[in-house]
Structures are given as structure tokens and as C-alpha cells.
Amino acid sequence: MTTGIEIMAWLAAAYGTALIGVAYAISQFARRAHVSRTGAVTVADTWPASEAARFHCIIACSITVLAALWPLGAVFVVHGWSSRVLLIVVTLGLMVAAFPLWARLRHTPADPHGALKGESS
């Protein structure tokens, strides 16, 4: 009977945590795409900028799903209870860490038709 935490559990936990870090980095990139250097939202926050930010936010949220699924899938591979408990706790922590990214996606408007009102048909 194994008494310690398996290396597979540590690697899966580290990989999930690294993926959350990548998701937050992508989210920061999306925010920089439409925020000026002074920190104020630029006036040019029209369709291309907001759609690009939404695209990056969707990518970041997709990565958070992978970040949570990786250690959750490892729960079925490891053998020790301590390894399983570690992976379940890490998975729950990653889900909590991903919540702000999902909230941002939910509150990011997507209205390409509203930005195209000035064009003639």
C-alpha cells in the first residue's frame, strides 16, 4: 500500500495549475487589446476590438476546462487515496480560480450588428 502521494498526481496538479496560469495570461492579453495605457477603456472599443477580446476570453475559458479536466482525469489513474484527495482538491481549486474568467465571458457583450449601424445597406 502506497503511503505517499504519487508523482502522477503531483504532475497532473502542476499541469492543471500551469494551464490556469496560461488562461489568465490570455485573458490579460485580451484586456490589453482594448484598454489604453492610462487604464481607461479606449473610445475605439467597437466591433473588432470587442470581438477580439471576446475571442481571447473564450480561448481562456476553454483552457480552464482543460485545466480542470486534466487532474480530474488523473483521479482515475492514480492508486493511493492521498493522491486522489490531492487531485480532487486541486480540481476544485482550479474551478474556483476559473470562475472570474467565466464571469468575464458572461458579461462581455457580443454585438457585431450594433457596431455596424453606421454602414449603409
N, C-alpha and C positions, 0 to 999 in steps of 0.2 A: 504494500500500500504506500502510495506516494504521500509524503507529508508536506512537501514544499509546493510552491506554485510553479507550474511548468513553463518552460521557455516559450512555447507556442502561445500561451496566454499573455505573457509579457509582450511578445511581438505583436499580437493582434491588438492589444490595448494601445501600444505605442503607435501602430499604424492608424488606428481609428482617430487617435488624438492628433496625429500629423495631418490627417485629412480634414479635420475640423479647422486646423490652422490654415490650410490651403483655402478652405471655403471662406474664412474670414478675410484672407488676403485678396481673394477675388472680389469679395463684397466691398472692401476698401477701394479697390481699383474702380469699381462701378461708381462709387460715391465721388471719387476724384474726377470722373468723367463729366460730371455736371455741377461741380462746386468750384467756385472761383478760389484764388489763392487767399483771399481775405476770409474765406469760410462762408460767404454768402452764396446762396443759390444764384447762378447766373441767369440773366434775362433770356438767354438762348436755350432755355430748358424746354425746347419744343420736341416734336416727334422723334427726330433722330437721336437726340441726347437721351431722352427719357426711355426710348425703346432699347437703346444700347445698355442703359443702366438696368433695365428690367431683364434683358437677356443675361447679363452677368449675374444678376441676383438669382435667376432660375438655375444657372450653372452652379452657383454656390450652394443652393438648396439641394440640387441633385447630388453634389459631393457629400453633403451632410447625411443623405440617405445611405450612401455607400459607407460613410464613416461609422454609422450605427449598425449597419448590417454585417460588417466585417467581424467585429468582436462577438456579435450575436451568433453568427455562424460558427465561430470558433468554440462556442459553448458546447456544440455537439461533437467537437473533435477531441477536446481535452478530456482527461480521465479523472483528475482529482477534484474534490468538492471545493477546495480552496481556489483552484483555478477557475472553476465555473462561477463562484461567487464574485471573484475579481472581475471577470468578463461581464457579468450581469450588472454590477455596479458601474463599471466603465461605460457600458452601453446606455444606462440610464443617465449618467453624467453627460454623455455626448448628446443625448436627446435634449437635455435641458440647455446645453450650450448651443444647440442648433435653433432653439426657439426664437431668439431675436432675428435670425436671418429669415425664418419663415414668416414672422410678423412683418418684417420689412417688405417681403414679397407681396404679402396680402394687402399692404397699404400703399403699394406702388401702383399708381394708375396707369392703365394702358389705353390710350385713346388716340390712335393714329388719325381717326377721322376728324377729331376736334382740331388737330394741328393743321389739317389740310383745308380748313374753311376758307382761307384766303385765295385758294386756287379756283380758277373758273372752270366750269364743267363743259 
